[in-house]
Amino acid sequence: MNLTLMFREYCSLCHKMKDALETYRLQYGFELEIIDVDENAELEEKYNELVPVLLHGDREICHWFLDENALRDFLDNYRKGNI
């Protein structure tokens, strides 16, 4: 499974979410792709004020802060084949 983190290098919330995701990445074994929205005009426009944004495909799991309950629910449902 792959998750995507819409990210900005200068964003402290982005770094906090990235760091917090590491525990879950190790536990659940997902790949984390980090995309700097400032390197793509379309992504910058789409996610500008929402970053950091955690996604599975186009499905938003959370933004601004890591919602651990939403992430756990998503990952558990994914494991069960409900997603």
C-alpha positions in Angstrom: 0.0 0.0 0.0 1.2 3.5 -0.8 0.3 6.7 1.0 1.2 10.2 -0.1 2.1 13.1 2.0 1.6 16.5 0.4 4.5 18.5 2.0 6.4 21.7 2.1 10.0 21.7 3.2 9.6 24.9 5.3 6.4 23.7 7.0 6.9 22.6 10.6 3.5 20.8 10.6 4.6 18.9 7.6 7.8 17.7 9.3 5.8 16.8 12.5 3.3 14.7 10.4 6.1 13.0 8.5 7.9 12.1 11.7 4.7 10.8 13.4 3.9 8.6 10.4 7.1 6.7 10.8 5.8 4.5 13.6 2.7 3.6 11.6 4.8 3.0 8.5 6.9 0.5 10.4 3.8 -1.1 12.0 1.6 -1.4 8.9 4.3 -1.6 6.3 3.0 1.0 3.9 5.2 3.0 1.5 5.2 6.8 2.0 5.7 9.1 -0.9 6.5 12.6 0.0 5.6 15.3 -2.6 6.6 18.9 -2.2 3.6 20.8 -3.5 5.7 23.9 -4.2 7.4 22.0 -7.1 4.1 21.5 -9.0 1.8 24.5 -9.7 -1.3 22.3 -9.9 -0.6 20.6 -6.6 0.3 23.9 -5.0 -3.0 25.4 -6.1 -5.0 22.3 -5.0 -3.4 21.7 -1.5 -2.0 25.2 -0.8 -3.6 26.0 2.6 -4.2 22.3 3.6 -0.7 21.0 3.8 0.3 18.7 5.2 -2.2 16.4 3.6 -2.1 12.6 3.9 -3.7 10.7 1.0 -4.4 7.3 -0.3 -4.8 7.9 -4.0 -7.3 10.8 -4.1 -8.8 9.9 -0.7 -7.8 12.3 2.0 -7.1 10.7 5.4 -6.2 13.9 7.2 -4.7 17.3 6.9 -2.8 19.8 9.1 -2.3 17.3 11.9 -2.0 13.6 11.9 -5.4 12.2 12.9 -4.2 9.0 14.4 -7.7 7.5 14.8 -8.6 8.2 11.2 -5.2 6.7 10.1 -5.7 3.6 12.2 -9.2 3.1 11.0 -8.1 3.5 7.4 -5.2 1.1 7.8 -7.2 -1.5 9.6 -10.0 -1.3 7.0 -7.5 -1.6 4.2 -6.0 -4.7 5.9 -9.4 -6.2 6.1 -10.1 -5.5 2.4 -12.8 -3.0 3.1 -11.0 -0.3 1.1 
